[in-house]
């Protein structure tokens, strides 16, 4: 998994993050509105409030997730070779830790984005208002739950999605065992969607808790976890977020997997060409 350089993984992750948020921004807006009981505006342009911050934060967040997965793989497990490929447990563990690391960035960013959706103000004035009313650390309300959510999400698209896609290839195989290009696409979509469903259901309560804490950055309505849970409805917004996670895992899992495969091929070809030149 970690044969590519951190720089290559970072670029791939950033591109995947921008692609995912561009497609899914309206669903992010709907999910936040449902979780906080806010009326959804009819003007589609308002659904892209916070898009700049979201895209600007998700690109480095996904970059961190992809690059850090490789770094944790190197630190914790034996080197990956053709004879010893990485296991699902190794990939999932590395990805989980990488996702939790990225949550330190996504948590505060989403807190600002959520307040932007309430007021329509830009990012910097929103942060200044939050810091002035409740202190600069108020943007970190709910961040531990963002870390858990991002850990499971990253394990979904970096480990579970590719694993399931490989398993589902047998469903699309011809009689001779070969898989056509359409079968390859089908197995990837099915694997990504299945991983997305699992990740969405497993993380939604934590995401709801995070969103409620962030909506109340002053700590007045939800001063504690007990107050959040007492309201119930921890699966509110699952339809919007579930669809977003399914689409997101499909996009990011397949984009990163294909891009990393291509990068390895280019890297191997370049090494072979260099070896030929030197000889």
PEDANOR-V495309 format. One record per residue. N is the residue number from 1. RES is the residue in three letters. PSI is psi in whole degrees, 0 to 359 (999 if undefined). OMEGA is omega in degrees with one decimal (NA if undefined). D_CENTER is the distance of its C-alpha to the mean C-alpha in Angstrom with 2 decimals. Layout:
BEGIN
N,RES,PSI,OMEGA,D_CENTER
N,RES,PSI,OMEGA,D_CENTER
END
This chain:
BEGIN
1,UNK,328,-171.7,17.92
2,UNK,21,-179.3,18.86
3,UNK,334,-180.0,21.68
4,UNK,154,179.7,20.03
5,UNK,156,175.8,20.45
6,UNK,326,179.3,17.87
7,UNK,315,179.2,18.67
8,UNK,315,178.3,17.95
9,UNK,323,-179.2,14.58
10,UNK,315,179.6,13.78
11,UNK,315,179.8,15.04
12,UNK,315,-179.7,13.22
13,UNK,320,179.9,9.76
14,UNK,315,179.2,11.01
15,UNK,319,178.5,12.38
16,UNK,321,-179.6,9.43
17,UNK,317,178.8,7.57
18,UNK,318,179.4,10.96
19,UNK,316,-177.4,11.56
20,UNK,315,-176.1,8.72
21,UNK,331,177.1,9.66
22,UNK,319,179.2,13.25
23,UNK,322,-167.9,13.32
24,UNK,0,-176.1,11.60
25,UNK,315,178.7,13.14
26,UNK,322,179.5,16.03
27,UNK,327,175.6,14.15
28,UNK,316,179.0,12.40
29,UNK,313,-179.2,16.02
30,UNK,317,-178.7,17.51
31,UNK,313,179.4,15.34
32,UNK,319,180.0,16.32
33,UNK,317,-179.8,19.86
34,UNK,320,-177.7,20.25
35,UNK,331,-177.2,19.10
36,UNK,2,178.1,21.51
37,UNK,23,-179.9,24.26
38,UNK,140,178.9,24.29
39,UNK,137,-179.7,25.99
40,UNK,120,179.6,24.01
41,UNK,152,-179.8,25.92
42,UNK,339,-179.4,27.34
43,UNK,115,-178.1,26.93
44,UNK,333,-179.4,23.83
45,UNK,328,-179.7,23.82
46,UNK,339,179.2,23.02
47,UNK,342,-179.9,19.75
48,UNK,15,171.4,18.53
49,UNK,133,-179.1,19.56
50,UNK,3,-177.8,17.13
51,UNK,318,-178.3,15.62
52,UNK,313,178.7,16.81
53,UNK,320,-178.6,15.29
54,UNK,311,179.0,11.95
55,UNK,318,-179.5,11.97
56,UNK,334,178.4,13.67
57,UNK,323,-176.4,11.25
58,UNK,328,177.6,7.90
59,UNK,305,177.1,9.81
60,UNK,330,178.6,10.85
61,UNK,311,178.4,7.77
62,UNK,325,176.0,6.13
63,UNK,316,177.3,9.82
64,UNK,316,-177.2,10.22
65,UNK,315,-178.3,7.78
66,UNK,314,-178.7,9.67
67,UNK,317,-178.0,12.92
68,UNK,330,176.4,13.01
69,UNK,315,177.5,12.52
70,UNK,321,-179.6,15.67
71,UNK,314,178.3,17.38
72,UNK,326,177.2,17.08
73,UNK,315,179.7,18.24
74,UNK,321,-175.7,21.24
75,UNK,325,-168.5,22.05
76,UNK,336,-171.0,22.02
77,UNK,168,180.0,23.12
78,UNK,153,-179.7,25.83
79,UNK,144,179.1,25.43
80,UNK,129,177.7,24.07
81,UNK,175,177.0,26.89
82,UNK,327,179.3,28.01
83,UNK,336,-179.8,30.06
84,UNK,81,177.2,27.42
85,UNK,159,179.0,23.95
86,UNK,149,-179.8,21.13
87,UNK,167,177.8,20.91
88,UNK,319,-179.4,18.22
89,UNK,316,179.1,18.78
90,UNK,314,-179.5,18.53
91,UNK,316,-178.0,15.29
92,UNK,320,179.5,13.70
93,UNK,312,179.2,15.32
94,UNK,317,-178.8,14.29
95,UNK,322,179.1,10.57
96,UNK,313,179.4,10.94
97,UNK,321,178.3,12.83
98,UNK,318,178.7,10.59
99,UNK,319,178.1,7.69
100,UNK,324,176.4,10.67
101,UNK,316,-179.2,11.94
102,UNK,335,178.8,9.18
103,UNK,337,176.6,9.72
104,UNK,338,177.2,13.13
105,UNK,315,-175.2,12.08
106,UNK,326,-179.0,9.66
107,UNK,302,179.0,12.28
108,UNK,321,-178.8,15.21
109,UNK,317,-179.3,13.70
110,UNK,331,176.8,12.81
111,UNK,317,178.0,16.29
112,UNK,317,-179.6,17.92
113,UNK,318,-178.7,16.20
114,UNK,317,178.3,17.38
115,UNK,328,175.6,20.84
116,UNK,320,-179.9,20.93
117,UNK,330,178.2,20.55
118,UNK,322,-170.2,23.47
119,UNK,336,-176.1,25.71
120,UNK,3,179.8,24.78
121,UNK,163,178.0,25.36
122,UNK,175,-169.2,23.59
123,UNK,311,-174.6,21.29
124,UNK,313,175.7,24.02
125,UNK,325,178.8,26.57
126,UNK,315,178.7,24.07
127,UNK,318,180.0,23.27
128,UNK,320,179.1,27.01
129,UNK,316,179.7,27.86
130,UNK,315,-179.9,25.54
131,UNK,322,-179.7,26.88
132,UNK,326,-176.4,30.39
133,UNK,329,-174.6,30.27
134,UNK,6,-179.5,28.44
135,UNK,153,-176.0,27.96
136,UNK,328,-178.0,25.25
137,UNK,354,179.9,23.54
138,UNK,337,178.5,23.05
139,UNK,346,-179.9,19.69
140,UNK,3,175.5,18.51
141,UNK,129,179.2,19.44
142,UNK,358,-177.0,16.80
143,UNK,321,177.4,14.80
144,UNK,326,179.2,15.49
145,UNK,329,173.4,13.87
146,UNK,324,179.1,10.69
147,UNK,317,177.7,10.92
148,UNK,313,-179.3,11.54
149,UNK,314,-177.6,8.83
150,UNK,329,177.0,6.08
151,UNK,312,179.7,8.52
152,UNK,320,-180.0,8.84
153,UNK,316,-179.7,5.40
154,UNK,319,175.9,5.55
155,UNK,329,178.9,9.09
156,UNK,311,-175.0,8.60
157,UNK,336,-179.9,7.50
158,UNK,335,-174.7,9.47
159,UNK,301,-173.6,12.31
160,UNK,317,-179.4,13.00
161,UNK,304,178.1,12.29
162,UNK,324,179.4,14.61
163,UNK,312,-179.4,16.98
164,UNK,322,178.2,17.50
165,UNK,319,178.5,17.91
166,UNK,321,-179.9,20.61
167,UNK,324,-176.1,22.25
168,UNK,352,179.2,22.41
169,UNK,330,179.8,24.25
170,UNK,334,179.2,27.42
171,UNK,337,-176.3,27.23
172,UNK,6,-176.7,27.52
173,UNK,146,174.3,29.98
174,UNK,178,-177.9,33.48
175,UNK,329,179.6,36.60
176,UNK,4,177.6,36.78
177,UNK,353,179.6,33.27
178,UNK,156,-179.9,31.83
179,UNK,124,179.8,28.72
180,UNK,171,178.9,29.03
181,UNK,322,177.3,26.53
182,UNK,324,175.9,26.04
183,UNK,325,176.4,25.60
184,UNK,315,178.6,22.96
185,UNK,316,-179.9,21.00
186,UNK,317,-179.7,21.70
187,UNK,324,178.9,20.55
188,UNK,316,179.6,17.23
189,UNK,318,-179.9,16.65
190,UNK,318,178.2,17.95
191,UNK,316,179.3,15.97
192,UNK,319,179.8,12.60
193,UNK,318,179.6,13.84
194,UNK,315,177.3,15.18
195,UNK,324,179.2,12.16
196,UNK,319,177.7,10.33
197,UNK,314,-179.4,13.44
198,UNK,314,-178.9,13.55
199,UNK,321,-178.4,10.11
200,UNK,311,-177.7,10.93
201,UNK,319,-176.6,14.40
202,UNK,330,-173.4,13.82
203,UNK,353,-171.5,11.63
204,UNK,316,177.3,13.31
205,UNK,318,178.6,16.28
206,UNK,323,179.3,14.45
207,UNK,322,177.8,12.51
208,UNK,316,177.8,16.00
209,UNK,314,178.6,17.65
210,UNK,313,-176.5,15.37
211,UNK,321,179.4,16.06
212,UNK,318,176.1,19.74
213,UNK,317,-177.6,20.14
214,UNK,327,178.2,18.70
215,UNK,335,-179.4,20.92
216,UNK,62,-174.3,23.82
217,UNK,342,177.5,23.32
218,UNK,346,179.0,27.09
219,UNK,30,-177.4,26.93
220,UNK,313,-179.4,29.70
221,UNK,321,-179.4,28.47
222,UNK,76,-178.4,26.08
223,UNK,343,-176.2,27.67
224,UNK,168,176.8,26.41
225,UNK,323,179.4,24.14
226,UNK,319,179.7,27.26
227,UNK,323,178.5,27.62
228,UNK,312,-176.7,24.11
229,UNK,331,-179.1,24.66
230,UNK,334,179.0,28.21
231,UNK,339,-179.5,27.12
232,UNK,193,176.7,25.51
233,UNK,36,-178.2,23.24
234,UNK,347,176.6,20.10
235,UNK,14,174.5,18.93
236,UNK,139,179.2,19.72
237,UNK,6,-177.9,17.41
238,UNK,325,-178.7,16.04
239,UNK,311,-179.5,17.29
240,UNK,313,-178.7,15.47
241,UNK,323,179.9,12.13
242,UNK,316,177.6,12.71
243,UNK,319,179.5,13.41
244,UNK,317,-179.2,10.42
245,UNK,319,178.6,8.09
246,UNK,311,178.5,10.69
247,UNK,317,-178.0,10.80
248,UNK,315,179.6,7.17
249,UNK,319,177.3,7.28
250,UNK,313,-178.0,10.71
251,UNK,305,-173.2,10.11
252,UNK,317,-178.8,7.63
253,UNK,310,-176.4,9.41
254,UNK,321,178.7,12.72
255,UNK,311,-178.2,12.52
256,UNK,320,-178.7,11.65
257,UNK,312,-179.8,14.11
258,UNK,316,-179.0,16.77
259,UNK,320,179.5,16.50
260,UNK,322,176.5,16.80
261,UNK,314,179.2,19.69
262,UNK,320,179.6,21.38
263,UNK,320,176.6,21.06
264,UNK,320,179.1,22.68
265,UNK,315,178.5,25.37
266,UNK,320,-179.7,26.15
267,UNK,317,179.3,26.25
268,UNK,318,179.2,28.62
269,UNK,318,179.4,30.74
270,UNK,320,179.1,31.11
271,UNK,319,179.1,32.14
272,UNK,319,178.8,34.61
273,UNK,319,179.7,36.06
274,UNK,322,179.8,36.48
275,UNK,323,178.7,38.21
276,UNK,318,180.0,40.50
277,UNK,318,-178.1,41.44
278,UNK,334,179.9,42.29
279,UNK,999,NA,44.53
END
